[in-house]
Amino acid sequence: MTAQTPFIQIKSVSRVFNGGNGVHDLSIDIPRGSFVVLLGPSGCGKSTTLRLIAGLETADQGMIAIDGKDVTNVPPSKRGLSMVFQSYALFPHLSVAENIIFGLKVRKTSKDEIKTRLTEALNVTGLQGYEERKPAELSGGQRQRVALARAIVAGHPLCLMDEPLSNLDAKLRHSVRKDIRDLQQRLGITVVYVTHDQTEAMSMADIVILMKDGRIEQAGHPADLYLKPATAFAAGFVGSPPMALMPASALPREVVPAGLDVSRLTFGIRPEDLALTTDTTTKAWGITATVNGSEFLGAETFISVAIPGTEGATARLPGRVHIAPGTQVSLSWAGAAAHWFDGEDGRRLAPTTSRQSAREPNTSIETDTAIPSL
């Protein structure tokens, strides 16, 4: 059986600016009909990657193909894609309907076709009844829906989105996030979405591509990045609160896998995997820490603790928990919940055994050098 050709292919693409940043030797295969999120901090190259796909930036080297066609040097208007911007990019003097069909009129689409596509886009985005309003009369969420409707009427199988929700408040972001995902699945289009917000990435994506310094740090299903981060950077970036990372030299020697150079080892643990007790009289497999403070969020409480020789950690505990700052606590975790990384290059080190008891440390590890690819 022949493997299906990726809908978008990026092969060994580089784009470097005089001031630095950009992307370096980037290779990505994106399946047709998938929702792919480019995630990472500012300056990591995610927006540059999107602009390269759109044709708004020209690659210094490498090849970009869309639906089997080499578009490396093809202008944006000929690439068969639509784009949704952070700023909505609506014409303030045009009505909702006029904004949505503007591109169709420029391309001299027939009036009957325009009417049909407009009706469909209004229905899909829930904008019926708003056709005659101007952008100034709409809420932020409604303006974003107009931008989405404009992308829908274009009828292109590829839609690029550049941080489209960053101007919305938290509650509205949650609502529009769901709308965008539902639209993508209903229409069966391919979406490449740029964000620095890991919540958007984890809740919307089929595939997350985490970037750092113009290169891919890890790519895979959101659960892969959370449960098995390929590097210490991925471990610290994905998750809220993030995984606690600390030098293994700060831990009791018995909790570190045998035969390892402690000076070159980084330990990581997720907040929900930390067990916390104020009873420090009983020796536990773990470490002693001091409570800095707590955050009660209703269903759970975050307890931040200081650990000598580290940047500290956060424990996620169910329900309402109050522990006064300055209290000495004991932290422990299941052996299988521990993550180990090379202290120099940050690569993940994987335990050779898959199960350990709650108070039994891993006894051996092997290097897990592979970063998942698309």
Secondary structure, 3 states (H helix, E strand, C coil): CCCCCCCEEEEEEEEEECCEEEEEEEEEEECCCCEEEEECCCCCCHHHHHHHHHCCCCCCEEEEEECCEECCCCCHHHCCEEEECCCCCCCCCCCHHHHHHHHHHHCCCCHHHHHHHHHHHHHHHCCCCCCCCCHHHCCHHHHHHHHHHHHHHCCCCEEEEECCCCCCCHHHHHHHHHHHHHHHHHHCCEEEEEECCHHHHHHHCCEEEEEECCEEEEEECHHHHHHCCCEHHHHHHCCCCCCEEEEHHHCCHHHCCCCCCHHHEEEEECHHHCEEECCCCCCCCEEEEEEEEEEECCCEEEEEEECCCCCCEEEEEECCCCCCCCCEEEEECCHHHCEEEECCCCEEEEECCCCCCCCCCCCCEEECCCCCCC
